[in-house]
Amino acid sequence: MSRIFGMPVSSVYPLYVAKLERKGRTPEELDEVTRWLTGFDDAQLRHHLEAGSTFREFFDAAELNPAADLITGVICGVRVEQIDDPLMQKIRYLDKLVDELYRGKPMEKVLRTPAVPA
């Protein structure tokens, strides 16, 4: 088992916030992509952060967005779509969304919003 599985999400979340704020992104944007990925509402997200839920508990309670499989690319040197462990893949999905925000990708692209036909 990976050590990160037992790590509280609340110990990593402030690091995500700090990373994003360096690029002018907001904690609200981080919350938005996290809610999109997990299906949590704001109260559920706050509960998990305040309760110290581990990554395992956090993602066990989540209802992953059906469009999450559209998250592709490399994070930590590994293609997220090729990660075998389902929990690790979910964690890396979140990492990838944070990375995309950090790199300045527009929110509608980060959230895999389908283009509206003209």
Secondary structure by P-SEA (a helix, b strand, c coil): cccccccccccaaaaaaaaaaaacccaaaaaaaaaaaccccaaaaaaaaaacccaaaaaaaccccccccccccccccccccccccaaaaaaaaaaaaaaaaaaccccccccccccccc
